[in-house]
Amino acid sequence: MQRFSTLIITGYLLVAWNICLPGIAVAEECRLQVEQKCSSCHFATYVCPKLKKKKGAWAWKRTVKSMINHGASFTNAETKQLVSCLSNPDNDLLEICAPKK
């Protein structure tokens, strides 16, 4: 019985680890992806005002598709993540808009 309990607890911990850890990685990936994908054609002075407008996912999806039509290269997964990041920018992503000291 003790072994079964240990397996159950271990299972819960693994599930909790997998749920919490990707959230941290996604925040870092958002900033990195915006810096790599958007900044290759746009300066932060172009991207930041659009981030501050808090456009929804539909508008960002249209924007990203327009970027693709102009030659940007994204996988489907990158497109989904980029739209999610841009429509819900976190503080880490918004730091690219902060004035440089």
N, C-alpha and C positions, 0 to 999 in steps of 0.2 A: 504494500500500500504506500509506503514511504517513497519508493522508487517512482510509482505512478504520480504522486504529488510533485516530486522533483521534476519530472518530465513536463507536467502541466505548467508549473511555474517557469521553467526554462522556455517553454513555448510562448507564454505570455510576454516574457522579457524580449524574446526575439521579435515578436510582432511589434511591441512598443518601440524597440530600437529601429526597426524598418520604417515605422510610421514617422518617428521624430527626426531621424537623420536626413531623409530626403528633403525636408523643409529647409534645413540649413544649406544643403547643397544647392537647392533650387535658387535660393536668394543670391548665392555667389554666382551661379550660372547665368542668372538674369543680367546682372551687371556686365559680366564677361561677354555674354552674347550680344548685348546692345553695343558694347564698346567695339567688339570685333566686327559685327555685321553692319551696324548702322553707321559707325564712325568711319568706315572705309569710304563712304561717299558723303556723309554729312558731318558738319561740326556740331559740337554740343549746343552751340547757340541756335542751331536749327531744330534739334531734337527736344531740347529742354522746354521751350514754350509749349510744344505739343504735349509733352508729358504733364505739364501743369494744367492743361485744359481738361484733364481727366476724361479723355475720350473713352467710349465703351469698347468692348471687344469687337463689335461689328465694324466700327470705324477703323480700328487698328488692323483688323483682318483685311479690309479693303486697302489700307495703306501698304501693308506687307505684300499683298498681291500686286499692287502697283510697282513696288520695288522689284519684285520678281520679273514683271513685264519689262522693266528697265535694265535687266541683266543681273540682278542679285541672285545668289544661289543659296537656296534653303531646302533642307529635307522637309518632309511633312511634319516630323516631330519637332524640328527647329521652328517651323512656322507656328505650330500650336503653342510652343513654349514662348516664343517671342510675342505673340498676340496676348498671351496671358500675362507676361511680364509688363508689357507696355500698358495694358488696360488696368493693371493693379500694381503700379510701381511701389516698391518698398523703399525704406530709407536708404538702404545700400545703393540701390539704383539711382535714387534722387541725388546722391552725393556727387555724381558726375556733373550735376547742374550747379553745385555750390561754387561760389567765387573762389578762385585760387589765391592763396596768400603768398 
